[in-house]
């Protein structure tokens, strides 16, 4: 089954992980320094969070999209 991969650049990984746990009701599939991903089978979606320093990432939606893809 194919699924969409959505990778976001986030300034605070822990805060973002906590937020998406509440949104999707699932724990991350993988967590390592500066990186986490969620495999959400109901959508199907793989959400990837990549920590990028606040000064490099910027504010608001600008700079938030890291990459998109389709996994097979």
C-alpha positions in Angstrom: 0.0 0.0 0.0 1.3 3.5 -0.9 1.3 6.3 1.6 2.1 10.0 1.5 5.3 11.1 3.3 5.1 14.6 4.7 8.3 15.9 6.3 8.2 19.1 8.3 11.1 21.2 9.7 10.4 22.1 13.3 12.2 24.3 15.7 11.4 22.3 18.8 11.2 18.5 18.3 9.9 17.6 21.7 7.1 20.2 21.5 6.2 19.0 18.0 6.2 15.3 19.0 3.9 16.1 21.9 1.5 18.0 19.7 1.3 15.3 17.0 0.8 12.6 19.6 -2.3 14.5 20.7 -3.5 15.2 17.1 -3.1 11.6 15.8 -3.4 9.6 19.0 -0.3 7.5 18.3 3.2 7.4 19.6 6.1 8.1 17.2 7.3 5.0 15.2 11.0 6.2 15.5 12.7 8.9 17.5 16.4 9.9 17.4 18.3 13.1 18.0 16.7 15.8 15.8 14.3 13.4 14.1 11.0 11.6 14.7 8.4 9.9 12.5 4.9 8.8 12.9 3.3 6.0 10.8 -0.4 6.8 10.7 -2.2 3.8 9.0 -5.7 5.3 9.0 -4.7 8.1 6.5 -2.2 6.5 5.2 0.5 9.0 6.2 4.1 8.9 7.3 4.8 12.2 9.2 8.4 13.1 9.6 9.6 15.8 11.9 13.2 17.2 11.4 14.5 19.6 14.0 16.0 22.7 12.4 17.2 25.6 14.6 14.6 28.4 15.0 16.9 30.9 13.2 17.2 28.6 10.1 13.6 27.5 10.1 11.9 30.9 10.5 8.4 31.6 11.8 5.0 30.5 10.7 4.5 28.3 7.6 7.5 29.7 5.7 10.3 27.1 5.9 8.1 24.4 7.5 7.8 22.1 4.6 11.0 20.0 4.3 9.9 17.5 1.6 7.0 15.4 0.3 7.0 12.0 -1.1 5.1 8.8 -1.8 6.3 5.5 -0.3 5.4 2.2 -1.8 
